[in-house]
Amino acid sequence: MLELIQYIVGQFAEDKENVEYVVDEKERVIEVTVVLSPSDMGKVIGKQGKIAKAMRTIVRFATPANSKRYVIEIRERGSDVVDSDSAEE
């Protein structure tokens, strides 16, 4: 599933070599934090968060049943600016 996330982010990020993926596996959830340069935040999140929401929807439906749920958080490198899907729950 990480490969799918990397592919989607790679389609929108211009500074691909500075994108970092932090995976934190918990009991029922796998948290994937995508750390981007400030110039790529808007490109990956999209207007009104449409790209980020679509990416989360694709990952949710691509995840097999009875497996851990993926939570995707998008963070700006060196900042507290975060786009998280925890508000969608």
Long-range contacts (C-beta under 8 A, 24 or more apart in sequence): 1-30, 1-59, 1-62, 1-63, 1-70, 2-32, 4-58, 4-59, 4-62, 5-32, 5-34, 5-55, 5-59, 5-70, 5-72, 8-55, 8-58, 9-34, 9-36, 9-44, 9-55, 12-40, 12-43, 12-44, 12-46, 12-51, 13-40, 13-43, 13-44, 14-39, 14-40, 14-43, 15-39, 15-40, 18-77, 20-77, 25-68, 28-68, 28-69, 29-68, 29-69, 29-70, 29-71, 30-68, 30-69, 30-70, 30-71, 31-70, 31-71, 31-73, 32-70, 32-71, 32-72, 32-73, 33-73, 33-74, 33-75, 34-72, 34-73, 34-74, 34-75, 35-75, 35-76, 35-77, 36-74, 36-75, 36-76, 36-77, 37-76, 37-77, 38-76, 38-77, 38-79, 41-74, 41-76, 41-81, 41-83, 44-74, 45-74, 45-83, 49-83, 52-83, 52-85, 53-85, 53-88, 56-85, 56-88
